[in-house]
Amino acid sequence: MSGLSLWLSPIGEQLEILYKLINQLAVENPGCLAFTPHATLISDEQVPDQPIDQILETVSKSVQEWNSTELGCKSRPFVIRFQEVQRGAHFYQCVLAAIVKSPDLLALNSTLKRNLLEPSKLEDLPTYFPHLSLVYGDLSDDQKQAIIDRLQSSGQLIPPATLLGLDKFEPTEILLVRTSGQSNGWKILGKVQISDGKIENLS
């Protein structure tokens, strides 16, 4: 495990709205953690343990390859749509908004994996489950459902997946993030523009 992940994150007002909601839920539920809203594109179990420059170059190459196809987003917004707010089975997927498995998102995920991983490691990968987590915590199913019910009764959630008026977000870059340790210590190490593959190394 490299301790590095690739994220798609909201920007601007979308980021602010979801960040406030995630922090609100962390405060309301003792033992739960606050974190920056994001959808993991490639997990730290799949990003190789390589120099940052090398990873960013591979991501840039992958974005350009993806953009050369009809599924790329070189000349149109890349839209990530929420599908359903639901309970998850893991600490980092405690309560989440599942994301629509759109052809462009799946193609980007597939292109990145193909370029980042050795061919022998591609066969046994778990099925990609795109989602934006809302709560990190070790809660019972009843507690998770209570959070969803409260969001709905307060009007913050309109089923199946409109959160404070948002049912989608439009990322403009892929973030390379060090995700080892506690979530409050995670750090963005680099960015790759979705439109053209331009690299910004922040490490």
ZANUBA-736815 format. One record per residue: residue number from 1; chain; x, y, z of N, C-alpha, C in turn. Coordinates in Angstrom, 2 decimals, always signed. Example, Ala and Ser with C-alpha at 12.3 -4.5 7.8 and 13.67 -1.06 7.14 Angstrom:
# ZANUBA-736815
   resi   chain       n_u       n_v       n_w      ca_u      ca_v      ca_w       c_u       c_v       c_w
      1       A    +13.19     -5.69     +7.80    +12.30     -4.50     +7.80    +13.20     -3.30     +7.80
      2       A    +12.85     -2.25     +7.08    +13.67     -1.06     +7.14    +12.90     +0.03     +7.87
This chain:
# ZANUBA-736815
   resi   chain       n_u       n_v       n_w      ca_u      ca_v      ca_w       c_u       c_v       c_w
      1       A     +0.85     -1.20     +0.00     +0.00     +0.00     +0.00     +0.88     +1.25     +0.00
      2       A     +0.68     +2.12     -0.98     +1.56     +3.28     -1.15     +1.23     +4.43     -0.20
      3       A     +0.02     +4.46     +0.34     -0.41     +5.62     +1.12     -0.77     +6.81     +0.26
      4       A     -0.91     +6.56     -1.05     -1.27     +7.62     -2.00     -2.57     +7.25     -2.71
      5       A     -3.45     +8.22     -2.88     -4.72     +7.99     -3.55     -4.96     +9.06     -4.60
      6       A     -5.80     +8.74     -5.57     -6.23     +9.71     -6.57     -7.69    +10.06     -6.32
      7       A     -7.97    +11.34     -6.22     -9.30    +11.82     -5.87     -9.89    +12.68     -6.99
      8       A    -11.22    +12.69     -7.02    -11.99    +13.72     -7.71    -12.71    +14.51     -6.62
      9       A    -12.52    +15.82     -6.59    -13.14    +16.63     -5.54    -14.00    +17.74     -6.13
     10       A    -15.07    +18.10     -5.41    -15.84    +19.27     -5.82    -14.97    +20.52     -5.74
     11       A    -15.40    +21.58     -6.38    -14.68    +22.85     -6.30    -15.67    +23.96     -5.96
     12       A    -15.14    +25.09     -5.53    -15.96    +26.28     -5.31    -17.09    +26.06     -4.32
     13       A    -18.28    +26.52     -4.68    -19.43    +26.44     -3.79    -19.83    +25.00     -3.51
     14       A    -19.67    +24.11     -4.49    -19.98    +22.70     -4.28    -19.11    +22.12     -3.17
     15       A    -17.82    +22.46     -3.19    -16.89    +21.99     -2.16    -17.29    +22.54     -0.79
     16       A    -17.61    +23.81     -0.74    -17.97    +24.46     +0.53    -19.22    +23.83     +1.14
     17       A    -20.23    +23.59     +0.33    -21.49    +23.01     +0.83    -21.26    +21.62     +1.40
     18       A    -20.55    +20.78     +0.67    -20.33    +19.40     +1.12    -19.36    +19.35     +2.30
     19       A    -18.37    +20.25     +2.32    -17.42    +20.29     +3.44    -18.15    +20.63     +4.74
     20       A    -19.04    +21.61     +4.69    -19.80    +21.99     +5.89    -20.68    +20.85     +6.36
     21       A    -21.30    +20.14     +5.43    -22.17    +19.02     +5.79    -21.37    +17.90     +6.45
     22       A    -20.23    +17.55     +5.87    -19.40    +16.48     +6.42    -18.91    +16.84     +7.82
     23       A    -18.51    +18.10     +8.01    -18.05    +18.53     +9.33    -19.19    +18.55    +10.33
     24       A    -20.38    +18.96     +9.89    -21.56    +18.93    +10.76    -21.83    +17.51    +11.25
     25       A    -21.77    +16.55    +10.34    -22.05    +15.15    +10.70    -20.97    +14.60    +11.64
     26       A    -19.73    +15.03    +11.46    -18.66    +14.58    +12.35    -18.87    +15.11    +13.77
     27       A    -19.32    +16.35    +13.88    -19.58    +16.95    +15.19    -20.77    +16.28    +15.87
     28       A    -21.80    +15.97    +15.10    -23.03    +15.40    +15.66    -22.89    +13.94    +16.07
     29       A    -21.85    +13.27    +15.57    -21.69    +11.83    +15.83    -20.32    +11.57    +16.43
     30       A    -20.24    +11.48    +17.78    -18.97    +11.30    +18.46    -18.19    +10.10    +17.92
     31       A    -16.89    +10.30    +17.75    -16.03     +9.25    +17.24    -15.87     +9.26    +15.73
     32       A    -16.67    +10.09    +15.07    -16.57    +10.20    +13.61    -15.60    +11.31    +13.23
     33       A    -15.02    +11.21    +12.05    -13.95    +12.11    +11.63    -14.42    +13.08    +10.56
     34       A    -13.83    +14.26    +10.57    -14.04    +15.22     +9.49    -13.00    +14.98     +8.39
     35       A    -13.34    +15.35     +7.17    -12.43    +15.14     +6.04    -12.90    +15.99     +4.87
     36       A    -12.04    +16.12     +3.89    -12.37    +16.88     +2.68    -13.24    +16.04     +1.76
     37       A    -14.34    +16.59     +1.25    -15.21    +15.80     +0.36    -14.48    +15.40     -0.92
     38       A    -14.67    +14.15     -1.29    -14.00    +13.63     -2.48    -14.63    +12.31     -2.90
     39       A    -14.41    +11.96     -4.15    -14.69    +10.61     -4.64    -13.35     +9.99     -5.00
     40       A    -13.03     +8.87     -4.39    -11.76     +8.21     -4.71    -11.84     +7.63     -6.12
     41       A    -10.85     +7.99     -6.93    -10.77     +7.49     -8.30     -9.92     +6.22     -8.35
     42       A     -8.77     +6.27     -7.65     -7.89     +5.10     -7.50     -7.43     +5.08     -6.05
     43       A     -7.62     +3.96     -5.36     -7.32     +3.87     -3.93     -5.83     +3.69     -3.68
     44       A     -5.44     +3.87     -2.40     -4.02     +3.71     -2.05     -3.55     +2.26     -2.14
     45       A     -4.47     +1.33     -2.29     -4.08     -0.06     -2.52     -3.68     -0.29     -3.97
     46       A     -4.03     +0.66     -4.85     -3.77     +0.49     -6.27     -2.76     +1.49     -6.83
     47       A     -2.60     +2.65     -6.21     -1.57     +3.59     -6.65     -0.21     +3.01     -6.28
     48       A     +0.70     +2.85     -7.24     +1.99     +2.22     -6.94     +2.88     +3.09     -6.07
     49       A     +3.81     +2.45     -5.38     +4.77     +3.16     -4.54     +5.92     +3.65     -5.43
     50       A     +5.70     +4.78     -6.05     +6.65     +5.37     -7.00     +6.88     +6.83     -6.64
     51       A     +7.93     +7.46     -7.19     +8.13     +8.90     -6.97     +6.91     +9.71     -7.44
     52       A     +6.66    +10.80     -6.73     +5.49    +11.63     -7.03     +5.49    +12.09     -8.49
     53       A     +6.64    +12.54     -8.98     +6.73    +13.01    -10.37     +6.29    +11.93    -11.35
     54       A     +6.72    +10.71    -11.08     +6.41     +9.60    -11.98     +4.91     +9.30    -11.99
     55       A     +4.31     +9.31    -10.81     +2.86     +9.06    -10.73     +2.09    +10.14    -11.46
     56       A     +2.46    +11.41    -11.23     +1.76    +12.51    -11.89     +1.90    +12.44    -13.41
     57       A     +3.07    +12.04    -13.88     +3.27    +11.89    -15.33     +2.36    +10.80    -15.89
     58       A     +2.22     +9.70    -15.14     +1.36     +8.61    -15.59     -0.11     +9.04    -15.60
     59       A     -0.50     +9.79    -14.57     -1.88    +10.29    -14.52     -2.14    +11.23    -15.69
     60       A     -1.19    +12.13    -15.96     -1.33    +13.06    -17.08     -1.46    +12.31    -18.41
     61       A     -0.61    +11.33    -18.60     -0.67    +10.51    -19.82     -2.03     +9.83    -19.94
     62       A     -2.53     +9.34    -18.82     -3.83     +8.64    -18.82     -4.96     +9.59    -19.16
     63       A     -4.92    +10.80    -18.60     -5.96    +11.79    -18.89     -5.96    +12.15    -20.38
     64       A     -4.77    +12.35    -20.93     -4.68    +12.68    -22.36     -5.18    +11.52    -23.23
     65       A     -4.85    +10.30    -22.82     -5.34     +9.13    -23.56     -6.87     +9.05    -23.50
     66       A     -7.40     +9.26    -22.31     -8.86     +9.24    -22.10     -9.54    +10.34    -22.91
     67       A     -8.93    +11.52    -22.91     -9.50    +12.66    -23.63     -9.46    +12.49    -25.15
     68       A     -8.64    +11.57    -25.62     -8.57    +11.33    -27.06     -9.70    +10.43    -27.54
     69       A    -10.51     +9.93    -26.61    -11.64     +9.07    -26.95    -12.94     +9.85    -26.84
     70       A    -14.01     +9.26    -27.31    -15.32     +9.94    -27.26    -15.84    +10.06    -25.84
     71       A    -15.26     +9.31    -24.90    -15.70     +9.38    -23.50    -14.95    +10.44    -22.70
     72       A    -13.92    +11.02    -23.28    -13.15    +12.04    -22.58    -13.93    +13.34    -22.41
     73       A    -13.37    +14.23    -21.58    -14.06    +15.48    -21.26    -13.19    +16.69    -21.60
     74       A    -12.50    +16.60    -22.73    -11.62    +17.69    -23.14    -12.40    +18.98    -23.40
     75       A    -13.58    +18.85    -23.96    -14.34    +20.04    -24.37    -15.73    +20.11    -23.74
     76       A    -15.91    +19.38    -22.64    -17.21    +19.44    -21.95    -16.98    +19.19    -20.46
     77       A    -17.91    +19.61    -19.62    -17.75    +19.37    -18.18    -17.75    +17.87    -17.85
     78       A    -16.97    +17.50    -16.86    -16.96    +16.14    -16.33    -17.91    +16.14    -15.14
     79       A    -19.05    +15.50    -15.28    -20.11    +15.58    -14.27    -20.17    +14.27    -13.48
     80       A    -20.06    +14.40    -12.16    -20.18    +13.26    -11.25    -21.54    +13.36    -10.57
     81       A    -22.40    +12.39    -10.82    -23.78    +12.45    -10.32    -23.99    +11.49     -9.15
     82       A    -24.66    +11.98     -8.12    -25.01    +11.13     -6.99    -26.18    +10.23     -7.36
     83       A    -26.14     +9.00     -6.86    -27.19     +8.02     -7.17    -28.10     +7.76     -5.98
     84       A    -27.50     +7.53     -4.81    -28.29     +7.23     -3.61    -27.44     +7.44     -2.37
     85       A    -28.01     +8.06     -1.35    -27.35     +8.14     -0.05    -27.70     +6.88     +0.72
     86       A    -26.67     +6.19     +1.20    -26.90     +4.86     +1.77    -25.88     +4.54     +2.86
     87       A    -26.15     +3.47     +3.58    -25.21     +2.95     +4.58    -24.10     +2.19     +3.87
     88       A    -22.90     +2.25     +4.43    -21.78     +1.48     +3.92    -21.34     +0.43     +4.92
     89       A    -20.42     -0.42     +4.51    -20.00     -1.54     +5.35    -18.64     -1.34     +5.99
     90       A    -17.99     -0.21     +5.72    -16.63     +0.01     +6.23    -16.53     +1.36     +6.93
     91       A    -15.49     +1.53     +7.74    -15.27     +2.77     +8.48    -15.28     +3.97     +7.54
     92       A    -14.54     +3.85     +6.43    -14.41     +4.97     +5.50    -15.57     +5.06     +4.51
     93       A    -16.54     +4.16     +4.65    -17.76     +4.21     +3.84    -18.98     +4.10     +4.75
     94       A    -18.91     +4.73     +5.91    -19.95     +4.57     +6.93    -21.32     +5.01     +6.41
     95       A    -21.41     +6.25     +6.00    -22.58     +6.77     +5.29    -22.05     +7.46     +4.05
     96       A    -22.66     +7.21     +2.91    -22.06     +7.68     +1.66    -23.13     +8.00     +0.62
     97       A    -22.72     +8.76     -0.36    -23.53     +8.98     -1.55    -22.91     +8.16     -2.68
     98       A    -23.58     +7.07     -3.05    -23.11     +6.29     -4.19    -23.17     +7.16     -5.44
     99       A    -22.23     +6.93     -6.35    -22.10     +7.74     -7.56    -22.48     +6.91     -8.78
    100       A    -23.16     +7.54     -9.71    -23.56     +6.86    -10.94    -22.31     +6.38    -11.69
    101       A    -22.33     +5.12    -12.10    -21.21     +4.55    -12.85    -21.35     +4.93    -14.33
    102       A    -21.09     +6.18    -14.61    -21.22     +6.68    -15.98    -20.09     +6.12    -16.85
    103       A    -20.32     +5.98    -18.14    -19.28     +5.44    -19.02    -17.98     +6.25    -18.99
    104       A    -18.08     +7.60    -18.89    -16.85     +8.40    -18.88    -16.06     +8.20    -17.59
    105       A    -16.74     +8.09    -16.45    -16.06     +7.84    -15.18    -15.40     +6.47    -15.18
    106       A    -16.11     +5.46    -15.61    -15.55     +4.10    -15.64    -14.37     +4.02    -16.61
    107       A    -14.46     +4.73    -17.72    -13.36     +4.71    -18.69    -12.11     +5.38    -18.11
    108       A    -12.28     +6.48    -17.37    -11.14     +7.14    -16.75    -10.50     +6.24    -15.70
    109       A    -11.33     +5.63    -14.86    -10.82     +4.70    -13.85    -10.05     +3.55    -14.50
    110       A    -10.60     +2.99    -15.55     -9.97     +1.86    -16.24     -8.65     +2.26    -16.89
    111       A     -8.62     +3.43    -17.51     -7.40     +3.90    -18.17     -6.29     +4.14    -17.15
    112       A     -6.63     +4.73    -16.03     -5.64     +4.97    -14.97     -5.09     +3.66    -14.43
    113       A     -5.95     +2.71    -14.14     -5.49     +1.43    -13.61     -4.58     +0.71    -14.60
    114       A     -4.95     +0.76    -15.86     -4.16     +0.08    -16.88     -2.75     +0.68    -16.99
    115       A     -2.64     +1.99    -16.81     -1.34     +2.65    -16.93     -0.54     +2.66    -15.64
    116       A     -1.21     +2.57    -14.51     -0.52     +2.62    -13.22     -0.04     +1.25    -12.75
    117       A     -0.78     +0.20    -13.09     -0.52     -1.12    -12.53     +0.09     -2.06    -13.56
    118       A     +0.85     -3.02    -13.04     +1.38     -4.07    -13.90     +0.22     -4.94    -14.38
    119       A     +0.30     -5.45    -15.62     -0.80     -6.26    -16.17     -1.23     -7.41    -15.27
    120       A     -0.28     -8.03    -14.59     -0.60     -9.19    -13.74     -1.46     -8.81    -12.55
    121       A     -1.45     -7.52    -12.18     -2.21     -7.07    -11.01     -3.62     -6.58    -11.37
    122       A     -3.91     -6.51    -12.65     -5.21     -6.00    -13.07     -6.33     -7.02    -12.93
    123       A     -5.96     -8.30    -12.91     -6.97     -9.37    -12.96     -7.79     -9.48    -11.68
    124       A     -7.16     -9.26    -10.54     -7.82     -9.54     -9.26     -8.30     -8.28     -8.53
    125       A     -8.41     -7.18     -9.23     -8.84     -5.94     -8.58    -10.33     -6.01     -8.24
    126       A    -10.72     -5.42     -7.10    -12.15     -5.36     -6.77    -12.89     -4.47     -7.76
    127       A    -14.17     -4.69     -7.90    -15.00     -3.86     -8.78    -15.02     -2.43     -8.25
    128       A    -14.84     -1.48     -9.13    -14.83     -0.08     -8.73    -16.20     +0.35     -8.22
    129       A    -16.21     +0.93     -7.01    -17.44     +1.41     -6.39    -17.31     +2.91     -6.16
    130       A    -17.69     +3.73     -7.13    -17.54     +5.17     -6.94    -18.54     +5.71     -5.91
    131       A    -18.05     +6.54     -5.02    -18.91     +7.10     -3.97    -18.24     +8.33     -3.37
    132       A    -19.04     +9.14     -2.73    -18.55    +10.25     -1.94    -19.00    +10.01     -0.51
    133       A    -18.05     +9.72     +0.37    -18.40     +9.44     +1.77    -18.87    +10.72     +2.46
    134       A    -19.83    +10.54     +3.36    -20.34    +11.64     +4.17    -19.94    +11.51     +5.63
    135       A    -19.72    +10.27     +6.07    -19.35    +10.00     +7.45    -18.25     +8.94     +7.47
    136       A    -17.19     +9.22     +8.22    -16.18     +8.22     +8.56    -16.42     +7.83    +10.01
    137       A    -16.72     +6.57    +10.27    -16.96     +6.16    +11.64    -17.29     +4.70    +11.76
    138       A    -17.23     +4.20    +12.97    -17.56     +2.81    +13.27    -18.92     +2.79    +13.96
    139       A    -19.98     +2.85    +13.17    -21.33     +2.95    +13.70    -22.14     +1.71    +13.33
    140       A    -23.19     +1.47    +14.12    -24.09     +0.36    +13.81    -24.97     +0.74    +12.62
    141       A    -25.61     -0.26    +12.03    -26.52     +0.01    +10.92    -27.65     +0.93    +11.35
    142       A    -28.13     +0.75    +12.59    -29.21     +1.62    +13.09    -28.74     +3.07    +13.20
    143       A    -27.50     +3.26    +13.68    -26.96     +4.62    +13.79    -26.78     +5.26    +12.41
    144       A    -26.31     +4.46    +11.46    -26.14     +4.97    +10.09    -27.48     +5.38     +9.50
    145       A    -28.48     +4.53     +9.69    -29.80     +4.83     +9.14    -30.40     +6.06     +9.81
    146       A    -30.12     +6.22    +11.12    -30.63     +7.38    +11.84    -30.05     +8.68    +11.27
    147       A    -28.78     +8.64    +10.86    -28.16     +9.81    +10.24    -28.88    +10.15     +8.93
    148       A    -29.12     +9.14     +8.12    -29.81     +9.35     +6.84    -31.22     +9.89     +7.08
    149       A    -31.91     +9.31     +8.07    -33.27     +9.75     +8.38    -33.29    +11.21     +8.84
    150       A    -32.30    +11.59     +9.66    -32.23    +12.98    +10.14    -31.94    +13.95     +8.99
    151       A    -31.07    +13.54     +8.09    -30.79    +14.38     +6.93    -32.06    +14.61     +6.11
    152       A    -32.85    +13.55     +5.99    -34.08    +13.65     +5.20    -35.13    +14.50     +5.92
    153       A    -35.31    +14.26     +7.22    -36.35    +14.99     +7.96    -36.01    +16.48     +8.09
    154       A    -34.71    +16.81     +8.09    -34.29    +18.21     +8.19    -34.31    +18.93     +6.84
    155       A    -34.57    +18.17     +5.78    -34.59    +18.76     +4.45    -33.23    +18.87     +3.80
    156       A    -32.18    +18.39     +4.48    -30.83    +18.44     +3.89    -30.65    +17.38     +2.81
    157       A    -31.44    +16.32     +2.89    -31.42    +15.26     +1.89    -32.81    +15.11     +1.28
    158       A    -32.88    +15.23     -0.03    -34.09    +14.89     -0.77    -33.79    +13.60     -1.52
    159       A    -34.45    +12.50     -1.14    -34.13    +11.21     -1.76    -34.30    +11.25     -3.28
    160       A    -33.48    +10.49     -4.01    -32.53     +9.54     -3.43    -31.18    +10.14     -3.05
    161       A    -30.80    +11.29     -3.65    -29.42    +11.72     -3.39    -29.17    +13.20     -3.66
    162       A    -30.13    +14.06     -3.36    -29.89    +15.50     -3.48    -29.54    +16.04     -2.10
    163       A    -28.31    +16.49     -1.95    -27.78    +16.95     -0.66    -27.64    +18.46     -0.68
    164       A    -28.45    +19.14     +0.13    -28.41    +20.60     +0.20    -28.47    +21.22     -1.19
    165       A    -29.33    +20.66     -2.02    -29.52    +21.17     -3.37    -28.57    +20.62     -4.42
    166       A    -27.61    +19.81     -3.99    -26.63    +19.25     -4.92    -26.95    +17.79     -5.22
    167       A    -27.03    +17.45     -6.50    -27.15    +16.04     -6.88    -25.99    +15.63     -7.78
    168       A    -24.98    +16.51     -7.86    -23.82    +16.25     -8.69    -22.71    +17.22     -8.32
    169       A    -21.50    +16.96     -8.82    -20.44    +17.95     -8.78    -19.58    +17.79    -10.03
    170       A    -18.81    +18.83    -10.33    -18.04    +18.86    -11.57    -16.56    +19.11    -11.26
    171       A    -15.78    +18.05    -11.05    -14.36    +18.23    -10.77    -13.62    +18.71    -12.01
    172       A    -12.57    +19.48    -11.80    -11.76    +19.97    -12.92    -10.35    +19.41    -12.91
    173       A    -10.01    +18.66    -11.86     -8.67    +18.09    -11.75     -8.70    +16.80    -10.96
    174       A     -7.68    +16.00    -11.18     -7.45    +14.79    -10.38     -6.40    +15.16     -9.35
    175       A     -6.68    +14.86     -8.09     -5.76    +15.17     -7.00     -4.99    +13.93     -6.59
    176       A     -3.67    +14.07     -6.40     -2.85    +13.02     -5.80     -2.69    +13.37     -4.33
    177       A     -3.17    +12.50     -3.45     -3.27    +12.83     -2.03     -2.56    +11.77     -1.19
    178       A     -1.76    +12.24     -0.22     -1.19    +11.30     +0.75     -2.26    +11.01     +1.79
    179       A     -2.74     +9.76     +1.81     -3.87     +9.40     +2.67     -3.47     +8.42     +3.76
    180       A     -2.19     +8.40     +4.11     -1.78     +7.57     +5.24     -2.01     +8.35     +6.53
    181       A     -2.31     +7.64     +7.63     -2.56     +8.29     +8.90     -3.97     +8.85     +9.02
    182       A     -4.19     +9.70    +10.03     -5.51    +10.27    +10.29     -5.93    +11.23     +9.18
    183       A     -7.24    +11.34     +8.98     -7.75    +12.15     +7.87     -7.39    +13.63     +8.01
    184       A     -7.19    +14.12     +9.23     -6.84    +15.54     +9.39     -5.40    +15.83     +8.99
    185       A     -4.63    +14.77     +8.70     -3.25    +14.95     +8.26     -3.04    +14.64     +6.79
    186       A     -4.10    +14.33     +6.08     -3.96    +14.03     +4.65     -3.54    +15.29     +3.90
    187       A     -2.74    +15.09     +2.84     -2.14    +16.24     +2.15     -2.20    +16.05     +0.64
    188       A     -2.60    +17.10     -0.07     -2.59    +17.08     -1.54     -1.16    +17.30     -2.02
    189       A     -0.64    +16.36     -2.80     +0.74    +16.41     -3.28     +0.84    +16.88     -4.73
    190       A     -0.25    +16.79     -5.46     -0.20    +17.20     -6.86     -1.58    +17.22     -7.48
    191       A     -1.67    +17.89     -8.62     -2.93    +18.01     -9.35     -2.68    +17.79    -10.84
    192       A     -3.66    +17.17    -11.49     -3.61    +17.01    -12.95     -4.94    +17.50    -13.52
    193       A     -4.87    +18.46    -14.43     -6.08    +19.02    -15.02     -6.79    +17.98    -15.88
    194       A     -8.10    +17.89    -15.70     -8.90    +16.92    -16.45     -9.01    +17.31    -17.92
    195       A     -8.99    +18.60    -18.22     -9.20    +19.05    -19.60     -8.01    +18.78    -20.51
    196       A     -6.78    +18.86    -19.94     -5.61    +18.76    -20.81     -4.43    +17.98    -20.22
    197       A     -4.57    +17.48    -18.99     -3.49    +16.71    -18.38     -2.36    +17.54    -17.81
    198       A     -2.53    +18.86    -17.70     -1.48    +19.72    -17.15     -1.21    +19.34    -15.69
    199       A     +0.08    +19.29    -15.34     +0.51    +18.84    -14.02     +0.88    +20.02    -13.13
    200       A     +0.47    +19.94    -11.85     +0.95    +20.86    -10.82     +1.46    +20.02     -9.66
    201       A     +2.77    +20.02     -9.45     +3.39    +19.24     -8.37     +3.47    +20.12     -7.13
    202       A     +2.82    +19.70     -6.05     +2.78    +20.48     -4.81     +3.64    +19.86     -3.71
    203       A     +4.33    +18.78     -4.01     +5.10    +18.07     -2.97     +6.42    +18.77     -2.68
